[in-house]
């Protein structure tokens, strides 16, 4: 599902973020962050999440519904992050003992970013 086909009351794209996934309007709180708390192995209730983040319960419900719809931009954000981790060597088995990621050039970062736009 694309965000362009749904009008959200509480969610919008954060113009200051490089991520394309939606955030709660007027905040930098990603919908995926709220969903993660709800879908965790020790889940919080919608009311608990709303109270912790000082948000309306309806905003949390909207964020959960958005994430459960598997929006394309969320999947693209995941894929871009995985590509950056792969390119910088952060997924190498020895990274735990030698945590020095490979520096990526601005051109390489831009190439990866464009690939998942």
C-alpha positions in Angstrom: 0.0 0.0 0.0 1.3 3.4 -0.9 0.9 6.5 1.4 -0.3 8.5 -1.6 -3.6 6.5 -1.7 -4.4 7.0 1.9 -5.1 10.2 3.8 -3.8 10.0 7.3 -4.9 12.3 10.1 -1.9 11.8 12.3 0.9 10.6 10.0 3.0 12.3 7.4 6.4 12.1 5.9 9.0 14.0 7.9 10.7 16.4 5.5 13.8 16.5 7.7 14.3 12.8 7.5 16.1 10.8 4.9 13.6 8.0 5.6 10.5 7.8 3.4 8.3 6.0 6.0 5.7 8.1 7.8 6.1 9.8 11.2 3.6 11.2 13.6 2.9 14.7 12.4 4.7 17.4 14.3 7.2 14.9 15.8 10.1 12.9 14.7 8.5 9.7 16.0 8.4 7.1 13.2 5.2 5.0 12.9 7.5 1.9 12.8 8.8 2.9 16.3 5.3 2.8 17.7 4.5 -0.4 15.9 7.6 -2.1 17.2 6.5 -1.4 20.8 3.1 -2.9 20.0 4.3 -6.0 18.1 7.3 -6.7 20.4 7.7 -10.0 22.2 6.6 -8.2 25.3 4.1 -5.8 23.7 2.8 -2.6 25.2 -0.9 -1.7 24.8 -2.0 1.1 22.5 -2.9 3.1 25.6 0.6 2.6 27.2 2.4 3.6 24.0 0.2 6.7 23.7 0.9 7.7 27.3 4.6 7.1 27.0 4.9 9.3 23.9 2.2 11.8 24.9 0.2 11.0 21.8 -3.5 10.5 21.1 -4.5 6.8 21.1 -5.9 7.3 17.6 -2.4 8.3 16.4 -0.9 5.1 17.7 -3.7 3.0 16.2 -3.1 4.8 12.8 0.6 4.1 13.0 -0.1 0.4 13.7 -2.5 0.1 10.8 -0.1 1.9 8.5 2.8 -0.6 9.4 0.5 -3.6 9.2 -0.3 -2.6 5.6 3.3 -3.3 4.6 3.8 0.1 2.9 6.3 0.2 0.1 8.3 3.1 1.6 8.9 1.1 4.8 10.2 -1.8 2.9 12.4 0.5 0.8 13.8 2.0 4.0 14.7 -1.4 5.3 16.3 -2.5 2.1 18.4 0.8 1.9 19.6 0.3 5.5 20.6 -3.3 4.8 22.5 -2.2 1.7 24.4 0.4 3.7 25.2 -2.1 6.4 26.4 -4.6 3.7 28.5 -1.9 1.9 30.2 -0.7 5.0 31.0 -4.2 6.2 29.0 -3.9 9.4 27.4 -7.3 8.9 30.8 -9.1 8.7 31.2 -11.8 11.4 34.3 -10.1 12.8 32.7 -6.7 13.1 31.8 -7.5 16.7 35.5 -7.7 17.6 36.8 -5.0 15.3 33.9 -2.4 14.9 35.4 -0.2 12.2 32.9 0.2 9.4 34.3 0.9 5.9 33.9 4.6 5.1 31.6 5.0 2.2 32.1 7.8 -0.3 29.4 10.3 -0.8 28.9 8.9 -4.3 28.5 5.3 -3.0 26.0 6.5 -0.4 24.0 8.4 -3.1 24.1 5.4 -5.4 22.6 3.2 -2.6 20.0 5.8 -1.7 18.9 6.2 -5.4 18.7 2.5 -5.8 16.0 2.3 -3.2 14.1 5.4 -4.0 
